[in-house]
């Protein structure tokens, strides 16, 4: 909304007002009160009274309001024109005469005098048509005149206003009350740009939303936020629990800590899109709407323009376009951005990456071409133009009844071939159940139980009691699908089922499990699909324990629905005793009551352990699975703030927990890199007992596709005359000695690789001698020397048109690196920080040992630590010869006049070490954190008081330290709920030899937390090579290996010896034969010693086999000379020739029986298929 229009609207208020508001009479209309509340009416001295509202507005006041509306009022007041209306003298106010003169001089404003008398008639009353014209102009519409082709003619003013919902009151006389009603209608009308006028005024800060809402001028947001999800780097999709109205577009309703909300747009029935500042990928943000807070994870900016990947004419006057990126809402919904010859685009709706067009004139069964233009991704990259052909269809196929299944003797589930309208799906009149000669089976109710992401409707039908052995027939008609023109099932759909016997079997008390000393899980069994009666199952009076245990409450497992089979009982404290649980009074939905049953079990506090992570693995390129050892609290697990993944992934965008599978599924905002090891930090989860679960397990990114594309060179750049940077299209293998990889720039000039980074996609090369680059183009002489392969084993293709095999040299010598800082970091060490990575062997000082600094176990090669074996003597000097220090590229250090860096030991440590924290990290581990690094761990004693008040002692079986943390292994496991005392028997010593206090005591709480056990995951390198990666290093020994698929069909069997010599304790590589390739859509089970792991194959069957007489012709996409084709039993490793590539196939003798055919390139299996000559 323009500032001028806002000013015009506000000017109305000034035209009406004289004194302060005071409602003198309750009979004043709601519209008048609303305008008074927002400042448009102020009354005439006695407040806004009924008498005031029955008055009329004169022409002069209306003219002033128009001037104010147009922002011309101040100019009019100061106008000194000589010409004026004949009755200007009637206006006693001198400045008012100026206003009249201005109106006369500017007839385009719309007010003209009487052409006969030359009078303006300033105090004649304004009529309704004139005022409606004012409001239309406020809404952005224009009157047609001789000079302007507007939206309406003067004589059509009232009729045109009605078309946009602004209806004349037809009041006679046209009073201020009638004028108020018209004004309120205008507030609620859409402006020409589609926005409600009142919303535009609120957004501009001219009207307060609360005031407007209190007087009915604007709808309030009456739904609560349900979830939030980042769609792009600066766009958030907010989903509400019901339909939203225009109020949802008020950006002030939304607060995101750390981000500014710039715009809010209603993007669906219950969806709003927010535009924000750029987010940090993987960072958790909190959106607050009213009293509700929801978390979401930021997404990285996605580069590249969107591509139009598919177009379908899905139904009558409907076209669906699929893009490869989430789209910007404004450009994707702009109908001007779509063009189909001879067809009108009426509306465009977007759902993430799919646009649905509503059209007029789209003929059925016809091929069209659609052109799209100026479509932006959610991150702003614009697709300038694209076109694609499609075939228009009309959905004329009525839904079908696919089947029915009797779940119980009163409940059925029926499934249809597609999604039905909800109204027709649950309409009892559309269903009949025939019972043979027994007539009809009564239908009591129908419930739509279709899952949110399903493509077919499923309904639950509750019937009268069925009879066993009777063959029933479900008949359905008149249900309708969700097509544009709904297809109705006119012809009856029929499906039969056998009646279930009446359920006369009571539920069974299957057993119980101690979750904690205050929580017990009770399990029931029930016949078939019969449900437990919730009221009796959750009645605490139906459960009793002996030994004076009190039942406090009974509830379902968090997240369980109506088909629950277990309950949680909260009880008073349990001791180490045998308890008998007696259950009675529990019924199923049919009233069958359980027999009083008792079961006994011994509770041992030592056996009550917290749940823990059992296994973590990547199940897709953006999906991680976490399996737990025990039941978890679903509500806590689905909070994304509980997780963080390293490698620039951050928090997941979604977390879902399956109670039955004890498995958590996390969705990441960025794709994981295949073969890369990630650490996921899990904090603050809760199991059913309420015990906290924390863990930092690792997993390996996987590939879901067979990488058969050769890597290419994306760019080569000279950083100076000694160093070149090369970027490859995908992660590359890095040999043990990276300098084995060479880059020849021209004859006699060869560089060696020195470093790889960015997931091994970027390499830096430099000369090992005095040679340098020149200021010229290097192109035809370039050659990569050595074994350059991607992770899957595909060889670098430098001949591809996608490989950029050229760069321009740089004649400038590299700048010297600098020593940015140095400091003494402890009484035993110094740290030197350089501006670039250095060769460790070139940094030295007598008496000190050099090492790289480490962050998260990774070397930081521009930071060097010089360490002494003992505490440094105060004042002692050490010299580092900076003239010998070189970067990894052999570039020296800038050191000024003195090449020697003198390091002086001036850190004096006289402070004794002391304990900052004592924590039981696991049942068998205690960590003691000191204020500084240690040289000696000390000795400790642990005590606690048992239930009888007697002090017990626990010895320590192991005490070790690293840096400032002492780790103690107690001789007995710890227990949750017990307070322990740690006593220092012998004090620790710090690096300076200062001894800590002894005989001091610290209290800490026990825990039930257990360690993450070892497990293995599989990373598929290529179709015949896998890596078995354990969470923890494997123990030395021999491991038997099998890989099976299908009905336990053995693919591979072998064994491997694991030890330090073989360097395979953290990764075991298994190489399969080519004819054992891991096939796509096949699930394999690896057994590795005592470990098992399931994984999916990746090799596709994209080979076409054509029978030609006694021969077969084998073809596949991307055929290249020197590929190897094997037809088992016919030909092994046939080398594809250039003539085969020209023909598009290679010919072989037709196998007489089933035969495997596979293609190999550079030792990588591309495709694999089984050919059956009988088919």
N, C-alpha and C positions, 0 to 999 in steps of 0.2 A: 504494500500500500504506500503510495507516495506521500511525502510530507505535506504537499499542498492539499491533498484530499483530507488528511487528518486535520489540518488547520481549518478546512472548510467545515468539517463536522463540528469541531469545537466552537466554531463561530456561531452556530445555532444557539448554543447556550448563552452567549453574550447578548444575542438579539432578544432573548426571552426574559432576562433577569433584571431585577432591580434591587431586591432586598433579600435578607436571610430567610432560609426555609423554616417554616413552622407549620406543621399540619394541624390546621384548626378544625378540621372536620373529617371524621373517619370515612365519610362517604366519597372522599377523593379516590379516583380510580387507581388501580395498581400501576397502570402505565404512567400516569402523572407522577406517582410516588417514585417510580423507577427513574424517570428523567430528573426529578429533583435530587435523588440520591447521587446520581452521577454528575450533578452540577449544571444541568441544562435548564432547569426551572428554579426560580427563587421567590416567586410570588410578587405581590404588588404593594407591600407594606404591612399586610395583615397575615403574611404567610401564604402558603399554597392552599387556598380554600376552595370550596366548591364554587363559590361565586367567581373567584379568579379563573377557574378552569372553564367557566361558561362564557368567558369573553372571547373576542376574536382578535386576530393580529392584523394591523394595518399595512398598507403597501410600503410605506416608508420604512417601517421596522423590518419588513421582509426584504426590501432592497438593501438595507444595511447588513442583514444576515447574509445576503448573497455576496456583497462586497467582502465581508469577513470570510465567507466560504472560499472566495477566490483569492484571498490574501491582499485585497486592494483597499481595505478600509482606511489604513493610515495614509495612503496616497490620496484618497478621496477627501479626507479631513484637511489636508494641506493644499488642495487644489485651488487655484486662483483664476479659473476661467471666467470670462465676462458673460458668456451666454448662459441663460438658465431658464427653467420652466416659468411660465407665467404666474404660477401660484407659489413660487419659492418664498415669497414674503410670509406665507402662512406658517412657515417653519421659523419659530422665534429664535431658535438656537443658531448662532452665526456659523459655527462649524458645520451645522446641518445643511445650511444653504450651500456650502462648498461641496458637500456630498451630492446634493441634487445637481449642481453644475457638472460634477464629474460624471454622473449617470447620463446627463444629456450629451456630454462630449464623447461618451463611449457607449453607443447604443447596442454594441455587440454583447454587453453584459446581459441584455434581455429585457430591460425595462424601458418602455417608450411612453411618451406623453400622449395626450389626446391630440390627434393631428388637426382637429378643428379649432380647439380653444388654446392649444399649446400648454395645457395644464398637466401636472403629474398626478394630482389627486393623492397626496401623500398619506392622508388619513383615511382613505377608503380601505375597506377590509380586503385581505388577500383571499382568493378562493382556493379550493382543494386541488384543482388541476395544476395551478401554479406551484403549489407547495410540493406536489408529487414530482414535478419537474426538477425542483431543487434536490430532492432526495435521490432521484435517478442520477443526476450529475455527481452527487456525493458517492454513489456506488460505482462510478467510473463510466457511465453511459453518456452519450452526447445527443443533443437534439439536432435533427437535420435542418439546415438553413440553406440559403442560397449559396453561402460560401463553404459550408461543411456538409459532407456526406456522413451523417450521424447514424444513430441506432433507431431513432424514432422521430416521427413528425409531431408537431404540436398537437394536432387534432387526434393523434394516436396515443397521447401520453398515458391516459388512464388504462387503455387496453394493453399497451406494452408493459406497463408496470405490473399488471395482473399476471403476465407470463413469467415473471420472476418471483411471484409470491407477494408482491406489494399491492394489496387490494384497497381500493378507495373505500372510505367509510360511508360516503354519500350523505354525510351529515349536513344538515341545513338548519341553522347556520353552521359554518365550519369553525368550530370553537377550538380553544387551546386543548381541551380534553380530546377532541377528535384528532387534532394535530399530534398529540402525544401518542395516541394509538398507532397512527401512521409511522411515526418516528421509531417506535419500538419494533414494528414490523420490518422497517428498513434495517434496524440493527441485526435482526435475525435472518435477513436475506443475504444471498451470495452476491459478492461484488463481481464485476466483469471478469476478474482474474481467478474467480472460483473460491475465494476465501470469504468467510462470514465477516460482515462489517464490524460486528462487535469484537470478534476475535482479532481483527486487524488493529482495532483501537487498544485492546488489552495488550497485544504484543508490542505496540508502540509506547506503552506506558501511560496512555491517556486516560484509561479507565481501569479501576481496580477490579481484579477478577472476583474477589470475595464479595464486593459490593454488588457487582453485576449479577453474580450467582444468587445472592440473597434476594434479588428482585426479579429473578427469572429471565434476565436478559441473556444468560449463557448457561449451557448445560454444565453440570459438575461431572468430574470424573468419578463415576460410581463403581468402578471395578478396581481390583487390586492387581498389582504386577505379579506375574507368575514366574517369569524367567527372563534372563538377558543373555545375549550371545553376540560376540563381535562377528560382523560379516566381512569387515575389511579393516584397514589400518586406522580409519577414522569414522567408521559406521557401526552402530550397535542396533541390533534388532531386539525390541522389547515386546514380550508377549504377555498379555493380560488374561485374567481368568474369565473374561466375558467380552462382549462387544464394546468397542470404544466409540466415543463421539468426538466432535470437533474440539472439545476441551483438552483432549489428549495432545493437541498440537501446541499447547502452551509450554514452551521450553523451560519455563521457570519451575515446572512441576518436577523436573529431573535434576538430580545432583549426582555427579560422579567425582569422587575424591581424586584429585590429580588431573582431571580433564575438564574442559569447558564444553558445555552442551551448546552448540551453535544453532541447531535447528531441530525441530520435531515434526515428522510427517506421518500421518496415518497411512499405513502401507497395506492394510488388510483389515478384515472384520475385527480381529482382536490383536492387531500388530501395529506397532509404531516404530519407525526408523529414526534414530538419533544421529545427527552429524556432530562429531567431536573433534578435538585436537588429535594429532597423531598419537597413537598408542605405542607402548613398548611391548614387543612381542613376548608372550608368556607371562607378563605381569598380571597379577590379580587386581581387578578393579571392583569397587563396590558401588552399585547404583542404588540410590535411595529415591523412592517415590512414596510420598506420604510417610506412613509408619513402617513401610515394608522395605527391606534391604535384600538385594540379591547380588551375587558375585558373578563375574565373568572374566575370562582371560583375554588379554590383548592379542591381536594378530599382527604379524609382520606385513609390510606393504608388498603386495604382489605386483611385480613388474610385467610389462607386456600388455598389448591390447587384447581385448576379448575376441574370440573367434566364434563364428556361427557354425556350429557342428552338425546341427540337424534341424530340419523343418518338416512338420507333419500337418496335413489338413485333418484334424482329429474328429471333427463333427460339423454339424450344420453351422455355417458362418463362424467357424472357429479354426484358428491356425496357431500351432504351438511351435515356438522357436527355442532351441536349446543352445546355450553358449557354454564356453569352457571356463568361464569365471563368473563370480557373483557380480550382478550389474548394479549400476547407479540407478536409484529409483526415478529420479526426474527424467533422465534421458530415455530410460527404458519404457516409461509410461507415456512418453510424448508421441502421439499418433503421427506427427509430422515426420518422424524418423523411419517410417515404414511405408513402402509403396508396392502395391500390386496393381498391375494394369487393369483398368476397368472395374476395380473393386474399391469400395470406400472403407477405410479403417475407422471404425467407430470408437474403439476403446482398446487400450493396452494395459494389461495387468502383469505384474512381475512377481515371481516368487524365487528369490535368490538368483539362480542362473537360467530360469525358464520364463519366457514371456508368452502370454496367451493373448492373441488378438481377437477381438470381436469385430466382425466385418458385416458389410451389406453388399450383396451382389456376387457372393462367391458361389459359383455353380458347382454342383456335385459331379464327381467322376471326371474331373478335368485337371490337366497339368497347368500349373501357374509358376511364375517366377517372382519371388519376393526380393526386394532390394531394401537393405537396411543401411542407415547412415547415422553417423554422430552418436553411436551408442557407447557410453563410457562404462568402464568397470567400476566397481565400488571404490577402487583406489585411484580413479581418475584417468586411467589410460583410455584413449578414445579410438574406437574402431571407425575409421572415416567412411568406409563403404564396403559392403559385401552383398553377394546375391546367391540365391540357391533355389533350385526348382523343387516343387513338391506336388503331390497329387491330392486333390481335395476329396474328402469322404463325407458321407453322412452316416451317422450311427443309426442304423435301422434295425439292429439286432436286439431283440427283447432279451431280458435276463432269463437265465435258466436255473432251475432247481438242480443243484449238482448232487445232493445227497442229504440223508438224514440219519442220525444215530441216536438211539435211546441210551441216555446216560443213567437214568434211574426209572422206576416204574411210573414216575409223574413228570419226567423232565427229558426233553429232546434238544438236540442241536441240529439246525438245518443250515446248510451252506449254499450260497448262490454263486453264479458264474462271474458276477461283477458287483460293484458297489450299488446298493439300492438307496433310494431316498428314504430317509429315516421314517417319514410319516407312513409310507406304504409298507415298510419292512415290519412295523409293529402293529399294523391294523389287523385286528382279529378277523374282520370280515373277509380278509384275503386268504384265510387258511381254513381248511377242513381236514379232519382225519376220519377216514372210513374204517370201520371195524368189521368188514365182511358182513356176514348175516346178523351181526350184533348191532348194526346201525352205525352211529358215529361216536367217536371218543371226544368228550368235551375238552375244549381249549379254554384255560382259565386266564392266561396272560402270555404276552410275548415281550421279550427284552432283547434289544440290540446289544450284542456283546462283541462287536467288531473291534479289533485292535486298531489303534490310531494310524499305524503305517500299513494296514492290510489293503489288498486290492480286491477283496471279495467280502461280501457281507455275511456274517454269521449271526443267527438269532437263537435265543434260548426260549423254548416253548414249554410252558408249564401246562400239564394236562390233568384230566381226571385220572383215577387209578387205571393203569393198563392191566391186561390179563395175560399171564404167561402163556406162550404157545400160540397166541392169536397173531395173525399176520395183519398189520395195519398198513394203511396207505395214506401218506400225507399228500394232500392236493393243494396247490397254491396257484392263485391267479390274481391278476390286477396289481401285482407289485410292479413298481416302475424303477428304471435305472436313473442315473444322474445326467443323462445326455441333455443337450440344449433343448431338444424336443424330446421329452422323456418317452422311452420305449416301454410300453406296458405289456406285461405277460398276459396276453389275451387267451392264448391257448394254455390250458391247464398243465402245470408241471407236476409230475407225480414221482414219489419215491416211497419205497416200502421199508418197513422195519418190523422186527419181532418184538412183541410186548415183553417187558421185563416183569419178572415175578415181584410181588410185593416184598419190600424190604422189611423182614421181621427180625433181622439180626441186629442185636445191639452193638454199639461200638465196643472196642476192646482196649483196655488199658495195657499198652505195649511195654511201657517201662519209663524210667525217669533217669535224669542225669544231673549231677551236681555241677552247676555252672560256677558258683562261688559259695561262700559261706552264708549268703543271703538270697541266693537265686537258684531255682530248680527248674529244669526243662522237663515237661511231661509229654510223652508221645502217645498218640492213639492210632489205632487202625480202624478202618470203616469199610463196609462192604461196597465195592465198586466206587461209584461217584457220589454216593450219599454224603451229605454234609453234616457236620456236627451242629447241634443246636447251640448257637452262640451264648444265649442267656444262661444255659445250664453249664456249659463248658467254662464260662468265665465267672461262675458263682463260687466264691471262696468257701462257702459252706459245704461244698461237695468234695473237699479235699481235707485230709487230716494226717498229721505226723504224730508219732509217739514222742516220748522224751521231752514233753512240754514245749514242743515247737509250735509257734503261732503262725497261722497263714494270714498274711497281711493283705495281699491282693493277687488277682489272677488276670493275665492279659495275653493277647496274641503276640506273636513275634513281630517286631517292628517291620512294617511293610507287608505283612500277610493279609490276604483277602478272605472271601467267604469260604474258600475250599481249604481252610487251615486244618492241620492234623496235629499241631503241637501248641502248647501254651507255656507261659512262663509264670512261675509262682514265686512271689517274694515272701520270704520267711524270716523269722527271728534268727539270731546267730546260731550257726551249727557248730558243734564241737566234733572232735575226733571220735565218733561213735557210729554204731550201726543204727540206721533209721528205717522205720517202716512207713511207707506212704499208702494210705487207704483212700481209694477213689470210689465214689458212689453218686447216684443221681444224675450222671451225665447222660444226655439223650442225643439222638440224631434228629434230623429234621422231620422224621416220621414218628417220633415219640418213642422209639425203642430205647429202653433205658439200660445202661450198663449194670452188670452185676457188681455188687460190692466186691472190690478186689484190692488186695494188699500186696505190695512188693517191698522187699528190703534191700538196702545197699549201704555199704560202709562209706562214711565220709572221711577222707583224709586230706587235711589242709595242704599237705605236700603235693598232692596230685592235682590241685586246682591251679592250673597255669593259664596265663593269658594266651589268647590266640596270637598267632604269628604268621608272617608271610611264609607260605610254603614254596611258592614258585612265581617267577615273573617272566613273561615272554612277550615279544612283539608278534601280534597276530596279523598285522597288516602294516602298510607303510605309514599309517597315522593312527594305529590302534595298539593298545597295550593291555594285556590281561594280567591280573594279580589274583592268585589262588591263596586262600587262607586256610589255616588248619582247623578253625572253629567258626561257628556262626558269629556274624558280625552285625553291628547296629547299622541298618541300611541308611537311615536318615543322616548319620554322621559321615558314612562313606561316600555319599553323593555330593559332598561339599568339596568343590574343586580347590579350595584354599588349603586343603590338607596335603597337596602334592606339588612337587617341583621337580622338573626333569632338567638335567644339565645339557650341555651342548647347544645352548641358545634356544631350547624348546620352552622352558618355563612351566607354568601351570597348564594343565589340560583344559580344553574348552568344554569338556563334558565328562561326567563320571556317573556310571550306572552299576548297581550291584544286584546280582542274582542271588536270592536267598537259597534256592534249591541247590545251586552249583557252588555256593560259597566263593563266587568269582566276581571280581571288580573289573569293569571294562572302562578304560580311559581313552578318550579321543584327543589327539593333539592338534594344535592349530597349524603346525608345519610338518611336512613329511620327514620321517626318520631316514637317516642315511643307512643303506644296507651294509651290514658288516661292521658298523661302528658300535662301540660299547657305550652305553648310557647308564647313568646312575639316577635312580628316582628316590627322592627324599620324601618319606611318608611320616607325617607327624600328627599326633593327636587323634588317631582313629580310636574307636571304642568297640570292644566285642560285647556280646550279650551280657556278660558279667559286669560291664562297665570298666574293665581294665583297659588302660591306654596301650595302644599298639603304635610303636615307632620303628622304622626300619629304613635302611639305605641299600636296598638290593640293586643289582645291575642286570641289564638285559642287552641284547644285541638287536639292532635294527635289521629288518628283513626286507627282501625283495619279493614281490608277488608276481613279478613278470620275469621272463627269461631274457636277460640282457644279451642280445645278439647283435647290437649295434656297435660298430667299431668307434672308439673315441676319435675325436678330431681336435685340431689346434684351433682354439677360439681367438687367441690373440698373442702377439709377441711384441714386447715393448722394451726398448733400451732405457734403462734407468740412468745410465751414465756410460762412459766409454769402456767400462770393465764388466758391467752387470746387465743381464737381460732377464726379464720376467716373462714366463710362458704360462698361459692359462689354457688348460685342457677342458673339454666339454663334460667330463665326469671324473670321479676319483680314480687315481691311477695306483698301480702297484709300486711300492718303494723298496728297492733291493736293500739288503743289509748294508752294503756300501753304496750310498747314494751317488758317489762320484763316478760309478760305473756308467751312469747315464750321461751321454755327451750331446752337445749341440755344435755342429760345424756350421759356421756362418759363411765361410769361404775357404778355399784351399789354403791350408797352413794355419788356419785360425779355428781352433776347437775349444769350446768351453765345457766345464764340468758342472753337473748339478750340485748344489751345496745345501739346499734346504727345500722342503715341501710343506705346504700349509693349506688352510682353507679346505680341510678334509682331503688333502692330497690332490687338489685340482690345480694348485698354483705352485710352480717350481721357479727357483731362481738359479741361474747359471752364471759362472764367471770364469775368466781366464786364470790358469794356474801359472802363467808366465807373464812376460812383460808386454804381450800383445794387447792391442786396444782396438776398439771399433772406430770407424771413420764416419764422417758426416755424409752418408750416402745411403741409397736403398740396397738392402740385402734381400734377394728373392730367389733366383734360380740356383744359387749355390747353397741354399739351406739344406741341412740334413740332420735328422735325429738318429744318433748312433747308440745302439744298445737295445735292450729289451724293454720296449714301451708297451705295456698292456694295461687295460682297465682291470678293475677288481675281478670281473668275471673271466678275464683271460683273453678278451678281444684285443687284437693287435692294433696299435695306432695307425690310422689311415691318413697319411699325409698327402695322398693323391686325390682325396675327395674334394669336390668343389666347395664343401663346407669348411675345409681346413684353410686357415689364413696363413699361408706360407710366405710371408714377407713382413719386413719391418724397416724402419728408417733408423740408421745408426745415430749415435750421439757422440760428438767429438769432445764433450766436456769431461774432464777428469772428475772422479767422484770426490765429494767433500769428505774431509777427514771425519771420523767419528769422534765423539766427545765423551769425556768422563763427566757425567751429569751430577753425580754426588757420591759421597762415600761417608761411612760412619762406622763407629764401633757398636756392634749390635749386642754383644755380651762380653763377659770377661774373657772369653776364649775366641771371639771372632769379629771380623770386619766384613762389611758389605760394600761392594763397588757397583754402581749402576752406570752403564754406558748407553749411548744413544742408539746403538744397534747391537745386534748379536755378535759375540766375539768367540774366537777359538779359545777354548779353556786352557790349552797347553801354552798359550802366549801370556797368560796372566799368572805371575808367580811372585813370591816373597820368601826369603830364606826363613825356615822355621814354621811356615804356614802351608796348609794344604788347600788347593783350590777346588771348588765344586760349584755347579750352577745352583741358584736358588730354585725352589720348587713351590708350585701352587697346585694343590689337589693332585700331588704326585707327578706333575708334569714339569719338566725343566724349563726355566725362564732364562734363555741364553744371553740376555743382555744384563743379567744380574749375577755377579760372582761373589761367592762367600769364601773368605780366606780364614781358615780355622787352625787354631793351635791345639795340640794334644792336651795341654794343661792350661791353667789360668795364666793370663798374660801379666807379666810384672808391670806394675804401674810405672809409666814413663818410658817403657821400652819402645824403641823405634824399629819399624819394618819398612823396607823400601821395595816399591814396585816400579820396575823399569817400563815406563809407558811407551818407550820407543820400540819395544818388542811386542806390544799388544796389537793384535790384528783382528779385524772383523772376520766373519766366516768367508768373506770374499777377498781377504788379504789386504784390506784397506786399513791404514794406520790410524793412530790417535793424535788429535791435536793437543799438544802439551806445552806449548810456549817455550820459555827459555830453559827451564829445568825439566829434563826428561824423567827425573825420579819423583815419584809420589811417595811422600813420607807419611806413614801411618803411625800414630802415637797412641799407645795404650793409656787412655786417660779415664777409663770407666772404673770407678772404685765401687765395689759392692761390699758394703759392711752390714747390709740389712739381712737379717736371718730369714730364711724361707718360712712361709706359714700357709696353712690350709685355707683355701677359698671356698671349696665345696666338696662334700662327700655324697655320692649318689650310687645306689644300687642300680646298675644299668640292666643287668639280667639276674636271674635267680642264682647264677654261679659266678657273678662278677661284680666287683665294687670298684668304682673309679674315684680317686682322690686327686683333686686339682689344686696345685700349689700356685703361688703368685709368680714364680720364676722357674727357669729350666734347672734341672737337677743333675747331680753327678752320682748320687747315691739314693736308693729308694726308701731306706729306713725299714723298721720292723713294726708289726701291728698285731693287735689282739682285738677280737670281736666278742661282745657279750650281749645277752638279751634275757628277759624274764619270761619263763614259761607260764602256762595257765594256772599253775599252783603258786606263782609268785617266787619261784626259785630261780636264781641266776644261773644261766647256762653259758658256757664258753665255746667259741668256735675258733679253731686254729686256722692258719692260712697255709694253703698247700703251695701257693706260688705268688711271688711279688715281683713285678717288673715295672720299668718306667720308660717313658719316651718323652723327651722335652720336659714339660712341667706336669705331666700326668702319671700317677702311679696306679697300676692296675693290679687288683688283688683278687685271687681266686680262693674263695673260702672252702674249707674242707667239707662243709655241708651246705645244701641249697637253702636259700633264703625264702621267706614266706611273706606274702602280701598281708598288711595289717599288723605286722609285728614291728616294733621300734627297736632298732639295734644301736649299740654304742661301739664306736671305733676308738680304740686307745692306741696312741703312738708309744710304742715300747722303746724304740731307738729312733732318734731324730734323723730326718733326711739331711743331705748336704747339697748345697747349691754349687754352681760351677766355680765359685770363688773359694769354696771350702767352708763357708759358713754353715753351721749346724743348726737345724731347726729344733724347736722345743720337743721334749718328750714328756710322757706321762700326762699329756693333754687328751681330752675326750671330746668326741663329736657324735651327735645323734643323727641317725638317718632312718628312713622308712624302707622296709623290705618291699620286694616286688614279685610279681608272678610272671614277669616278662621272660620269654625264652628266645634263644637265638634263631635267626633264620637258618634253616637247614640247607645243606648243599643240594643243588639241582643242576640239571643241564638244559641248555636250549640249543637249537639248531639254526645256523645261518647257512642259507643256500648260496654258495658262491656262483655256481652255474649248474647246468642240468645234470652233471656227473661229479660234482665236488661239493661236499658239505663240511662245515666246521662245527664240531661239538664243543660248546663253550660252557664250562662249569661256573657257578656263582663263586665258589671258592676253589682254590687250587686243588687238584685231585691228589689223592694219596698215591705213593709209589705202588706199582703192581701191574698185573696183567688184567685187562678188561676184555670180556667177551662182548662182541657187537653183533646185533642182528637188525635188519630193516625188513619189515613186512608191510603188506598192504592188502586191501580187500578182505577176503575170508582167510586171513592169516597166511597169505601167499608170501613165501620168502623171496626177497629180492637180493639180499646181501647177507653174508655171514663171514665173520672174521674175528680177529683179536688184535690188541695193541698193547705194547708195554709202555707204561707211563713212568717217566722219571726225569730228573734234571738233565741227564745226558741227552735225552731225546728232545728236551726243551718243549715238552707237550703237556705240562701239568695244568696249563691255563687254556689250552686250545689243542684239540685233536682233529687233524684233517683226515677225512675219509674220501678216497677217490674211487668212484664206481666205473665199471666198464661202460663203453658207449651204449651197449644194448641193455644196460640197466638204468638208463636215463630216468630221471624223476619227472613223471608226467603231470601236466596240469589237470586240475579237477580230480586228483587222486590224493587221498590222505595216507600218509605213511606213519608207522610207529617205529621209533628207534629204541632199542634196548641196549644200554651201554652199562655193562656191569649191573649194578642194582638200580640204575637210573632209567627212567623211560621218558620219552618225549614224542609228541605228535607234531607233524609238520605237513605242509602241502607242497606238491610238486609244482614245477613251473614250465616244463617243456610242452609247447603246444603241438597239435597234430595238423598244422597247416601245410600239409603235403597233398597235392592232387595226383591221384593215380588213375590214368585212363587206359582201358584195355583196348588194344589194337591188334586183333587176331591172336597170334601166339605170343605177342609182346605186350609190355606195359610201358606207358610214357609217364615218367615222374617229373612233376614240375612243382615249383614253390616260389614264393615271392622273394625277390632280391637275389636270384641265382647269379653266382659269380664263378668265373673260371678258377680252377684248382680247389673248389669245394669238393668234399668227399661224400659220395653216396654209397650206402650199404643197403643191399636187398638181401636179407639173411637167406642163405641157401642158394643164392643165385650169383651175387657179386659182392665183394668186400672192398671197401675204400676205392670205389671207382672215382677217378679224378675228372671233374667236369671240365669239358673243353670249350673253347670259344664258340665252336659251331653249335654246341648244346645251348649255350646262352642265346645265340641268335635264333635257334629253333624254339626256344622257350621250354624245352624239356630234354631229358636224357632217357634213352630207350634201353630196356632190359627184357630178358626172357621172362615170360609170365610164370610166377611161382605156381607150383602144383598144389600147394597147401598154404594155410595162413602163414604170413611172413611179416616180420618187422622190417620197416624201412626207416632209415634215419639219415640226417644230413649233418656233417661235421665241418666246421671251419675254424682253423687255428685252435684245434683241440677242444672246441666248444660245440656241443650238440645243439643245433639250431631247431630242428623239428624231428618229431618221431611219430610214426603212425603204424598201425597194424593193418595189413592188406589181406582181405579174404577173397580169393578168386571165386568162391561160391556165391558171393553176393552180387 
